[in-house]
Amino acid sequence: MSTISDYRTYTLVSTVERVRKLSDSIEVTWADNRVSRFHNLWLRDNCPCSECNYSVTKEQVFQIADVPRNLQAETARPNPAGGLKLVWDDAHVSDFSPEWLRAHAYDDASLQERQARKAKTRPWLANLTLPIFQYDEIMSDDEALLAWLTHLRDVGLTQVQGVPQQAGSIKPLANRISFIRESNFGVLFDVRSKADADSNAYTSFNLPLHTDLPTRELQPGVQFLHCLLNDANGGNSSFVDGFSIAHALREEHAEAFELLTNVPVEFRNKSRTSDYRCVAPVIALNAMGEIAEVRMANFLRAPFEMPEAVMKPFYFAYRRFIELTRESHFQFSKRLEAGQMWAFDNRRVMHARDAFDPATGDRHFQGCYLDRDELLSRIYVLERSV
């Protein structure tokens, strides 16, 4: 039986020194004296052999329900590569490399190490040092592309300069990551004042801090806004880190934070030809209880519907969230000039636009969306080779 490797590579940290069979698990002592315990079912479930995994897709074909729940290893010993070799009581053989086994060990020390290495969001305030990148370098150099995408993931707001000032120039840039997510506003959308506007974005007046398309079950994860022309007076861009706002609210008023994470509200996006609605909380937590998403666009919100006893405290929480976004020490503001582009995490960073005077000059931005999954996938693939 051959071993099926996934697409990742793993560093050799240590080799297996000793192996001991327990009643329901295998205890491994590494050469660096770390002790890791692996349950029998976990080891059998992750067997890397070609009988358990399809070599073409590198995906598992084995299912744990195919073996007894009290499965035992007949023999367990280090293999010649310094990994672990098991012969199960049904004669099946599992042979693990030391690199893979250590990378997936789940003893306390190993779990803490992996948690420390995980990408961390970097909260920011008005004094943000804006990460700036050059279009030509991103388009030609994978290392520059990876650096940009890593900052976009961790900081949530970046600027790209030197973007050609022709309509459609953001499409090849977005395609350096993946495919564009189309919406009812198109594959690319033009942000300019027009008389028959179907969104407040297509007017000249102030647009308050918001995330785009909160009316969708899944808000777009990444937004690009490319400036083609900006000759009008006004129209500066402002951003706040929604995660910083959420953290501040939790520290200041835990009950208000809990209401915004647990009580859903309805967001609506209505036009003459479409009607999108989504019911979700303003702040969403992931499976680990971490802040993962902010959903806010007051101009796209339906009237609140909730029990009478909840309404008053919820209004306090909702108002306080908006009040925090208006505090100057949270707001990063900057005018975008022709040839520059904002790239930001739309499920984290709220953006706004000052009112502008169309009589003083033209203002034309072009934008598009990608999903967060596409950003993360591109980072993972680039990390294999860069």
Backbone hydrogen bonds in HBPLUS format (Angstrom, degrees):
<---DONOR---> <-ACCEPTOR-->    atom                        ^
c    i                          cat <-CA-CA->   ^        H-A-AA   ^      H-
h    n   atom  resd res      DA  || num        DHA   H-A  angle D-A-AA Bond
n    s   type  num  typ     dist DA aas  dist angle  dist       angle   num
A0050-SER N   A0002-SER O   2.79 MM  48  5.37 124.3  2.10 154.5 160.1     1
A0004-ILE N   A0048-PRO O   2.68 MM  44  5.45 176.7  1.68 168.7 168.5     2
A0031-ALA N   A0015-THR O   2.80 MM  16  5.57 146.4  1.92 162.9 170.2     3
A0016-VAL N   A0082-GLY O   2.71 MM  66  5.20 172.0  1.72 140.0 142.9     4
A0017-GLU N   A0029-THR O   2.79 MM  12  5.63 154.4  1.85 148.4 157.1     5
A0018-ARG N   A0029-THR O   3.07 MM  11  5.06 158.7  2.12 139.9 144.9     6
A0029-THR N   A0018-ARG O   2.91 MM  11  5.06 171.9  1.91 145.5 147.3     7
A0020-ARG N   A0027-GLU O   2.84 MM   7  5.04 152.5  1.92 147.8 154.9     8
A0027-GLU N   A0020-ARG O   2.79 MM   7  5.04 173.8  1.79 161.2 160.0     9
A0022-LEU N   A0025-SER O   2.81 MM   3  5.10 162.8  1.84 161.0 156.5    10
A0040-ASN N   A0024-ASP O   2.97 MM  16  5.82 174.9  1.98 136.3 136.2    11
A0026-ILE N   A0038-PHE O   2.77 MM  12  5.27 159.6  1.81 148.6 154.4    12
A0038-PHE N   A0026-ILE O   2.90 MM  12  5.27 167.5  1.91 152.0 155.7    13
A0028-VAL N   A0036-SER O   2.77 MM   8  5.21 177.3  1.77 162.9 163.8    14
A0036-SER N   A0028-VAL O   2.86 MM   8  5.21 161.8  1.89 154.5 159.7    15
A0030-TRP N   A0034-ARG O   2.82 MM   4  5.30 173.0  1.82 167.6 168.5    16
A0033-ASN N   A0030-TRP O   2.91 MM   3  5.15 152.0  1.99 116.4 117.8    17
A0042-TRP N   A0039-HIS O   3.06 MM   3  5.20 117.1  2.47  99.3 114.9    18
A0043-LEU N   A0039-HIS O   2.98 MM   4  6.31 162.9  2.01 160.4 164.9    19
A0044-ARG N   A0040-ASN O   2.88 MM   4  6.16 166.2  1.90 157.5 161.4    20
A0045-ASP N   A0041-LEU O   2.84 MM   4  5.83 152.8  1.91 141.6 149.9    21
A0046-ASN N   A0042-TRP O   3.07 MM   4  6.22 135.7  2.27 141.5 151.9    22
A0046-ASN N   A0043-LEU O   3.25 MM   3  5.24 132.5  2.49  93.8 105.9    23
A0047-CYS N   A0044-ARG O   3.33 MM   3  5.18 165.2  2.35 106.5 106.1    24
A0052-CYS N   A0049-CYS O   3.18 MM   3  5.54 137.4  2.38 103.5 114.2    25
A0053-ASN N   A0049-CYS O   3.12 MM   4  6.28 125.5  2.44 140.5 155.5    26
A0061-VAL N   A0052-CYS O   2.81 MM   9  5.40 171.4  1.81 135.3 138.1    27
A0062-PHE N   A0052-CYS O   3.21 MM  10  4.74 153.3  2.29 133.7 127.1    28
A0054-TYR N   A0059-GLU O   2.91 MM   5  5.66 165.2  1.93 163.7 160.6    29
A0058-LYS N   A0054-TYR O   2.73 MM   4  5.31 139.8  1.89 154.8 167.7    30
A0066-ASP N   A0063-GLN O   2.85 MM   3  5.64 162.5  1.88 126.6 130.9    31
A0067-VAL N   A0064-ILE O   3.30 MM   3  5.99 171.4  2.31 119.9 120.8    32
A0071-LEU N   A0068-PRO O   3.27 MM   3  5.29 139.2  2.44 116.3 112.1    33
A0089-ASP N   A0072-GLN O   2.93 MM  17  5.77 147.0  2.04 170.7 161.0    34
A0074-GLU N   A0087-VAL O   2.68 MM  13  5.60 136.7  1.86 145.0 159.1    35
A0075-THR N   A0087-VAL O   3.19 MM  12  5.23 158.2  2.24 138.5 144.6    36
A0087-VAL N   A0075-THR O   3.05 MM  12  5.23 162.7  2.08 142.6 144.6    37
A0077-ARG N   A0085-LYS O   3.07 MM   8  5.54 160.3  2.11 154.2 160.5    38
A0085-LYS N   A0077-ARG O   2.85 MM   8  5.54 171.4  1.86 172.4 175.3    39
A0079-ASN N   A0083-GLY O   3.16 MM   4  5.21 151.9  2.24 102.1 109.1    40
A0082-GLY N   A0079-ASN O   2.90 MM   3  5.43 164.9  1.92 123.3 128.0    41
A0084-LEU N   A0096-PHE O   3.03 MM  12  5.12 148.2  2.14 132.2 142.2    42
A0096-PHE N   A0084-LEU O   2.77 MM  12  5.12 170.4  1.78 161.4 161.0    43
A0086-LEU N   A0094-SER O   2.81 MM   8  5.15 165.0  1.83 158.4 163.2    44
A0094-SER N   A0086-LEU O   2.93 MM   8  5.15 161.0  1.96 145.2 151.4    45
A0088-TRP N   A0092-HIS O   2.84 MM   4  5.34 168.4  1.85 166.6 166.0    46
A0091-ALA N   A0088-TRP O   2.86 MM   3  5.17 157.0  1.91 120.9 122.4    47
A0101-LEU N   A0097-SER O   3.06 MM   4  6.15 169.9  2.07 154.1 157.4    48
A0102-ARG N   A0098-PRO O   3.05 MM   4  5.95 163.0  2.08 141.6 146.3    49
A0103-ALA N   A0099-GLU O   3.09 MM   4  6.16 154.8  2.15 142.6 150.1    50
A0104-HIS N   A0100-TRP O   3.15 MM   4  6.36 129.5  2.42 142.6 154.6    51
A0104-HIS N   A0101-LEU O   3.28 MM   3  5.33 140.3  2.45  95.4 106.1    52
A0105-ALA N   A0102-ARG O   3.30 MM   3  5.07 165.4  2.32  99.8 104.2    53
A0111-LEU N   A0107-ASP O   2.98 MM   4  6.21 164.9  2.00 163.1 167.8    54
A0112-GLN N   A0108-ASP O   2.98 MM   4  6.16 158.8  2.02 150.9 156.6    55
A0113-GLU N   A0109-ALA O   3.04 MM   4  6.24 152.7  2.11 143.6 150.9    56
A0114-ARG N   A0110-SER O   3.06 MM   4  6.32 162.3  2.09 151.5 155.3    57
A0115-GLN N   A0111-LEU O   2.98 MM   4  6.16 156.4  2.03 148.1 154.9    58
A0116-ALA N   A0112-GLN O   3.05 MM   4  6.21 153.4  2.12 144.1 150.7    59
A0117-ARG N   A0113-GLU O   3.17 MM   4  6.45 136.5  2.37 140.5 151.8    60
A0117-ARG N   A0114-ARG O   3.14 MM   3  5.10 129.0  2.42  93.5 106.9    61
A0118-LYS N   A0114-ARG O   3.16 MM   4  6.33 123.5  2.50 141.6 155.0    62
A0118-LYS N   A0115-GLN O   3.29 MM   3  5.30 147.5  2.41  98.0 107.2    63
A0122-ARG N   A0154-ASP O   2.77 MM  32  5.64 165.7  1.79 150.2 147.6    64
A0128-LEU N   A0125-LEU O   3.15 MM   3  5.74 139.6  2.32 126.9 125.9    65
A0126-ALA N   A0329-HIS O   2.88 MM 203  5.05 164.5  1.90 132.4 129.5    66
A0159-GLN N   A0131-PRO O   2.98 MM  28  6.39 155.2  2.04 159.3 165.1    67
A0133-PHE N   A0159-GLN O   2.86 MM  26  6.29 153.6  1.93 155.2 164.2    68
A0161-GLN N   A0133-PHE O   2.79 MM  28  6.20 160.3  1.82 162.9 168.2    69
A0138-ILE N   A0134-GLN O   3.06 MM   4  6.34 162.9  2.09 157.9 163.0    70
A0135-TYR N   A0161-GLN O   2.86 MM  26  5.86 164.5  1.88 178.6 173.8    71
A0139-MET N   A0135-TYR O   2.96 MM   4  6.17 157.6  2.02 157.0 163.2    72
A0140-SER N   A0136-ASP O   3.18 MM   4  6.24 130.7  2.44 137.5 148.5    73
A0140-SER N   A0137-GLU O   3.29 MM   3  5.29 138.1  2.48  96.0 107.0    74
A0141-ASP N   A0137-GLU O   2.89 MM   4  5.51 142.9  2.03 153.3 157.9    75
A0145-LEU N   A0141-ASP O   2.98 MM   4  6.28 154.0  2.05 147.3 155.6    76
A0146-LEU N   A0142-ASP O   2.84 MM   4  6.02 159.7  1.88 146.5 151.4    77
A0147-ALA N   A0143-GLU O   2.97 MM   4  6.18 158.7  2.01 145.4 151.3    78
A0148-TRP N   A0144-ALA O   3.01 MM   4  6.21 159.9  2.05 148.0 152.9    79
A0149-LEU N   A0145-LEU O   2.96 MM   4  6.19 170.4  1.96 156.0 158.4    80
A0150-THR N   A0146-LEU O   2.89 MM   4  5.96 153.7  1.96 149.7 156.7    81
A0151-HIS N   A0147-ALA O   3.16 MM   4  6.35 158.4  2.21 144.9 149.8    82
A0152-LEU N   A0148-TRP O   2.90 MM   4  6.16 154.3  1.96 149.2 157.6    83
A0153-ARG N   A0149-LEU O   2.91 MM   4  6.11 149.8  2.00 142.8 150.2    84
A0154-ASP N   A0150-THR O   2.95 MM   4  6.12 163.9  1.97 149.4 153.6    85
A0155-VAL N   A0151-HIS O   2.76 MM   4  5.39 160.6  1.80 143.9 150.9    86
A0156-GLY N   A0152-LEU O   3.11 MM   4  4.71 124.6  2.43 103.5 118.8    87
A0345-ASP N   A0156-GLY O   2.79 MM 189  4.85 153.2  1.86 137.6 141.4    88
A0158-THR N   A0343-ALA O   2.85 MM 185  5.28 150.8  1.93 156.3 165.6    89
A0343-ALA N   A0158-THR O   3.02 MM 185  5.28 158.3  2.07 147.3 144.5    90
A0160-VAL N   A0341-MET O   2.84 MM 181  5.06 160.4  1.88 147.1 153.9    91
A0341-MET N   A0160-VAL O   2.82 MM 181  5.06 141.1  1.97 150.0 158.8    92
A0163-VAL N   A0339-GLY O   2.85 MM 176  4.72 149.9  1.94 150.0 141.4    93
A0169-SER N   A0166-GLN O   3.17 MM   3  5.82 146.9  2.28 145.1 144.3    94
A0171-LYS N   A0168-GLY O   3.14 MM   3  5.61 152.1  2.22 110.5 118.5    95
A0174-ALA N   A0170-ILE O   2.80 MM   4  5.99 163.3  1.83 155.9 159.7    96
A0175-ASN N   A0171-LYS O   2.90 MM   4  6.10 153.2  1.97 150.5 158.9    97
A0176-ARG N   A0173-LEU O   3.10 MM   3  5.27 149.1  2.19 100.9 110.3    98
A0177-ILE N   A0174-ALA O   2.92 MM   3  5.54 154.5  1.99 113.0 121.2    99
A0178-SER N   A0174-ALA O   3.07 MM   4  6.43 160.5  2.11 152.3 152.2   100
A0181-ARG N   A0369-TYR O   2.82 MM 188  5.31 165.0  1.84 138.4 141.6   101
A0183-SER N   A0186-GLY O   3.35 MM   3  5.28 166.5  2.37 119.2 122.6   102
A0186-GLY N   A0183-SER O   2.92 MM   3  5.28 165.1  1.94 115.5 119.0   103
A0189-PHE N   A0367-GLY O   2.91 MM 178  5.25 161.1  1.94 141.1 147.1   104
A0367-GLY N   A0189-PHE O   2.79 MM 178  5.25 163.9  1.81 154.8 160.5   105
A0191-VAL N   A0365-PHE O   2.74 MM 174  4.94 161.9  1.78 139.9 145.5   106
A0365-PHE N   A0191-VAL O   3.07 MM 174  4.94 172.0  2.08 141.0 143.6   107
A0194-LYS N   A0202-TYR O   3.06 MM   8  5.98 152.1  2.14 150.1 143.0   108
A0202-TYR N   A0199-SER O   2.99 MM   3  5.61 155.1  2.05 116.6 123.0   109
A0203-THR N   A0200-ASN O   3.25 MM   3  5.49 131.6  2.49 120.0 115.7   110
A0356-PHE N   A0204-SER O   2.93 MM 152  5.49 162.4  1.96 160.0 164.8   111
A0207-LEU N   A0353-ARG O   2.85 MM 146  5.04 170.8  1.86 153.4 156.6   112
A0353-ARG N   A0207-LEU O   2.97 MM 146  5.04 159.9  2.01 141.4 147.5   113
A0210-HIS N   A0351-HIS O   3.01 MM 141  5.50 142.4  2.15 129.6 138.2   114
A0351-HIS N   A0210-HIS O   2.92 MM 141  5.50 155.0  1.99 154.3 148.9   115
A0211-THR N   A0296-MET O   2.65 MM  85  5.51 151.4  1.73 159.5 166.3   116
A0216-ARG N   A0213-LEU O   3.19 MM   3  5.73 161.4  2.23 117.1 117.7   117
A0346-ASN N   A0221-GLY O   2.90 MM 125  5.16 130.6  2.15 114.0 125.0   118
A0222-VAL N   A0370-LEU O   2.86 MM 148  5.04 160.0  1.90 154.0 148.4   119
A0370-LEU N   A0222-VAL O   2.98 MM 148  5.04 152.7  2.06 138.2 142.1   120
A0223-GLN N   A0344-PHE O   2.89 MM 121  5.52 160.4  1.93 159.9 166.4   121
A0344-PHE N   A0223-GLN O   3.03 MM 121  5.52 158.9  2.08 151.9 158.4   122
A0224-PHE N   A0368-CYS O   2.98 MM 144  5.41 165.8  2.00 157.1 159.6   123
A0368-CYS N   A0224-PHE O   3.18 MM 144  5.41 143.3  2.32 134.9 140.8   124
A0225-LEU N   A0342-TRP O   2.95 MM 117  5.08 155.1  2.01 143.2 147.1   125
A0342-TRP N   A0225-LEU O   2.85 MM 117  5.08 154.5  1.91 148.6 147.5   126
A0226-HIS N   A0366-GLN O   2.74 MM 140  5.14 178.6  1.74 155.4 154.9   127
A0366-GLN N   A0226-HIS O   2.81 MM 140  5.14 153.4  1.88 143.9 153.0   128
A0227-CYS N   A0340-GLN O   2.90 MM 113  5.67 177.7  1.90 177.4 177.3   129
A0339-GLY N   A0227-CYS O   2.91 MM 112  5.83 161.3  1.95 164.8 158.5   130
A0228-LEU N   A0364-HIS O   2.93 MM 136  5.59 156.1  1.99 156.8 164.7   131
A0229-LEU N   A0364-HIS O   3.19 MM 135  5.02 149.6  2.29 141.1 142.3   132
A0364-HIS N   A0229-LEU O   2.77 MM 135  5.02 164.1  1.80 139.2 142.3   133
A0231-ASP N   A0362-ASP O   2.78 MM 131  5.36 160.2  1.82 178.9 172.9   134
A0357-ASP N   A0233-ASN O   3.02 MM 124  5.61 153.0  2.10 154.3 162.5   135
A0235-GLY N   A0355-ALA O   3.14 MM 120  5.31 141.5  2.30 121.5 117.2   136
A0354-ASP N   A0236-ASN O   2.97 MM 118  5.36 162.9  2.00 153.3 159.0   137
A0237-SER N   A0334-LYS O   3.10 MM  97  5.47 151.6  2.18 132.0 135.0   138
A0334-LYS N   A0237-SER O   2.89 MM  97  5.47 158.9  1.93 154.2 161.0   139
A0238-SER N   A0352-ALA O   3.05 MM 114  5.02 158.0  2.10 130.4 131.7   140
A0352-ALA N   A0238-SER O   2.81 MM 114  5.02 143.2  1.94 149.1 150.3   141
A0239-PHE N   A0332-PHE O   2.76 MM  93  5.18 147.3  1.87 145.7 156.9   142
A0332-PHE N   A0239-PHE O   2.85 MM  93  5.18 171.5  1.86 159.4 161.7   143
A0240-VAL N   A0350-MET O   3.00 MM 110  5.42 149.4  2.09 147.9 155.0   144
A0350-MET N   A0240-VAL O   3.03 MM 110  5.42 152.8  2.11 157.6 161.8   145
A0244-SER N   A0241-ASP O   2.94 MM   3  5.29 122.3  2.28 106.3 120.5   146
A0245-ILE N   A0241-ASP O   3.11 MM   4  6.54 154.4  2.18 151.3 159.0   147
A0242-GLY N   A0348-ARG O   2.88 MM 106  5.20 133.4  2.10 135.4 146.5   148
A0246-ALA N   A0242-GLY O   2.91 MM   4  6.12 160.8  1.95 145.7 150.9   149
A0247-HIS N   A0243-PHE O   2.89 MM   4  6.09 159.9  1.93 148.5 153.7   150
A0248-ALA N   A0244-SER O   2.94 MM   4  6.10 159.1  1.98 145.1 151.2   151
A0249-LEU N   A0245-ILE O   2.92 MM   4  6.18 156.4  1.97 152.0 158.4   152
A0250-ARG N   A0246-ALA O   2.98 MM   4  6.20 156.7  2.03 147.3 153.6   153
A0251-GLU N   A0247-HIS O   3.01 MM   4  6.27 155.8  2.07 150.5 156.5   154
A0252-GLU N   A0248-ALA O   2.95 MM   4  6.07 153.2  2.02 145.6 153.4   155
A0253-HIS N   A0249-LEU O   2.74 MM   4  5.65 166.5  1.76 153.1 157.1   156
A0256-ALA N   A0253-HIS O   3.10 MM   3  5.47 121.3  2.46 106.6 120.1   157
A0257-PHE N   A0253-HIS O   3.13 MM   4  6.49 160.5  2.16 154.8 160.7   158
A0258-GLU N   A0254-ALA O   2.95 MM   4  6.21 159.4  1.99 150.0 155.1   159
A0259-LEU N   A0255-GLU O   3.07 MM   4  6.33 152.0  2.15 144.1 151.1   160
A0260-LEU N   A0256-ALA O   3.11 MM   4  6.44 158.9  2.16 152.0 156.7   161
A0261-THR N   A0257-PHE O   3.08 MM   4  6.34 130.0  2.34 143.8 157.4   162
A0261-THR N   A0258-GLU O   3.25 MM   3  5.14 136.6  2.45  93.0 104.9   163
A0262-ASN N   A0258-GLU O   2.99 MM   4  6.03 129.9  2.25 143.0 155.3   164
A0262-ASN N   A0259-LEU O   3.28 MM   3  5.21 137.6  2.48  94.3 105.6   165
A0263-VAL N   A0259-LEU O   2.89 MM   4  5.50 161.5  1.92 151.0 153.1   166
A0283-ILE N   A0260-LEU O   3.12 MM  23  5.70 171.6  2.13 138.2 135.7   167
A0265-VAL N   A0280-ALA O   2.96 MM  15  5.53 171.0  1.97 126.7 124.7   168
A0280-ALA N   A0265-VAL O   2.96 MM  15  5.53 153.3  2.03 155.3 151.7   169
A0302-ALA N   A0266-GLU O   2.87 MM  36  5.44 175.7  1.87 149.0 150.3   170
A0267-PHE N   A0278-CYS O   2.84 MM  11  5.39 162.4  1.87 155.4 160.1   171
A0278-CYS N   A0267-PHE O   3.00 MM  11  5.39 151.3  2.08 148.5 155.8   172
A0268-ARG N   A0300-LEU O   2.59 MM  32  5.20 152.4  1.66 144.0 153.6   173
A0269-ASN N   A0276-TYR O   2.81 MM   7  5.05 153.2  1.88 149.5 153.5   174
A0276-TYR N   A0269-ASN O   3.02 MM   7  5.05 166.3  2.04 137.1 138.0   175
A0271-SER N   A0274-SER O   2.94 MM   3  5.25 151.1  2.02 161.1 152.2   176
A0295-ARG N   A0282-VAL O   2.74 MM  13  4.77 159.0  1.78 146.1 149.6   177
A0284-ALA N   A0293-GLU O   2.87 MM   9  4.97 168.8  1.88 143.3 146.2   178
A0292-ALA N   A0284-ALA O   2.86 MM   8  5.72 172.7  1.87 155.7 156.5   179
A0293-GLU N   A0284-ALA O   3.27 MM   9  4.97 143.0  2.42 140.8 136.0   180
A0286-ASN N   A0290-GLU O   2.84 MM   4  5.47 153.8  1.91 151.1 158.9   181
A0289-GLY N   A0286-ASN O   2.93 MM   3  5.29 163.6  1.96 117.8 121.1   182
A0294-VAL N   A0347-ARG O   2.86 MM  53  5.56 149.5  1.96 132.8 142.5   183
A0300-LEU N   A0297-ALA O   2.83 MM   3  5.42 163.3  1.86 122.9 128.1   184
A0301-ARG N   A0298-ASN O   3.31 MM   3  5.23 152.2  2.39 114.5 111.0   185
A0310-VAL N   A0307-PRO O   2.91 MM   3  5.38 145.7  2.03 113.0 123.5   186
A0311-MET N   A0307-PRO O   3.21 MM   4  6.44 139.2  2.39 150.4 162.2   187
A0314-PHE N   A0310-VAL O   2.88 MM   4  5.90 150.2  1.97 157.3 167.2   188
A0315-TYR N   A0311-MET O   2.95 MM   4  6.18 156.3  2.01 152.2 157.8   189
A0316-PHE N   A0312-LYS O   3.14 MM   4  6.49 151.9  2.22 148.0 155.8   190
A0317-ALA N   A0313-PRO O   3.06 MM   4  6.36 159.4  2.10 145.4 149.9   191
A0318-TYR N   A0314-PHE O   2.81 MM   4  6.06 166.5  1.83 160.3 163.7   192
A0319-ARG N   A0315-TYR O   2.87 MM   4  5.85 167.5  1.88 147.3 151.6   193
A0320-ARG N   A0316-PHE O   2.90 MM   4  5.99 157.8  1.95 146.1 153.0   194
A0321-PHE N   A0317-ALA O   2.99 MM   4  6.20 152.3  2.07 146.2 153.1   195
A0322-ILE N   A0318-TYR O   3.19 MM   4  6.53 164.8  2.22 150.9 153.6   196
A0323-GLU N   A0319-ARG O   2.81 MM   4  6.07 160.2  1.85 153.7 160.3   197
A0324-LEU N   A0320-ARG O   2.96 MM   4  6.14 155.7  2.02 148.2 153.3   198
A0325-THR N   A0321-PHE O   3.23 MM   4  6.59 152.5  2.30 145.7 152.6   199
A0326-ARG N   A0322-ILE O   3.25 MM   4  6.58 132.3  2.49 142.5 154.8   200
A0326-ARG N   A0323-GLU O   3.10 MM   3  5.22 137.2  2.29  98.9 111.0   201
A0327-GLU N   A0324-LEU O   3.10 MM   3  5.33 156.2  2.16 107.2 114.5   202
A0330-PHE N   A0327-GLU O   3.05 MM   3  5.85 165.4  2.07 124.9 129.6   203
A0331-GLN N   A0328-SER O   3.14 MM   3  5.23 138.9  2.32 101.9 113.0   204
A0340-GLN N   A0337-GLU O   3.02 MM   3  5.71 143.5  2.15 147.9 148.4   205
A0348-ARG N   A0345-ASP O   3.13 MM   3  5.44 159.1  2.17 113.4 116.5   206
A0349-VAL N   A0345-ASP O   2.75 MM   4  5.62 165.8  1.77 169.7 173.5   207
A0360-THR N   A0357-ASP O   2.99 MM   3  5.72 164.6  2.01 123.0 127.7   208
A0374-GLU N   A0371-ASP O   3.06 MM   3  5.51 131.2  2.31 107.3 118.6   209
A0376-LEU N   A0372-ARG O   3.00 MM   4  6.34 166.7  2.02 160.7 163.1   210
A0377-SER N   A0373-ASP O   2.89 MM   4  6.02 160.4  1.93 147.9 153.8   211
A0378-ARG N   A0374-GLU O   3.05 MM   4  6.14 161.6  2.09 145.0 149.6   212
A0379-ILE N   A0375-LEU O   3.11 MM   4  6.38 154.9  2.17 147.2 154.1   213
A0380-TYR N   A0376-LEU O   2.97 MM   4  6.26 165.0  2.00 154.7 157.9   214
A0381-VAL N   A0377-SER O   3.00 MM   4  6.26 161.3  2.04 153.3 157.9   215
A0382-LEU N   A0378-ARG O   2.95 MM   4  6.08 164.0  1.98 149.5 154.2   216
A0383-GLU N   A0379-ILE O   2.90 MM   4  6.08 153.5  1.97 152.2 159.7   217
A0384-ARG N   A0381-VAL O   3.15 MM   3  5.47 148.7  2.26 104.3 113.4   218
A0385-SER N   A0382-LEU O   3.09 MM   3  5.73 146.6  2.21 115.6 123.4   219
A0386-VAL N   A0382-LEU O   2.89 MM   4  5.83 159.3  1.94 168.4 175.3   220
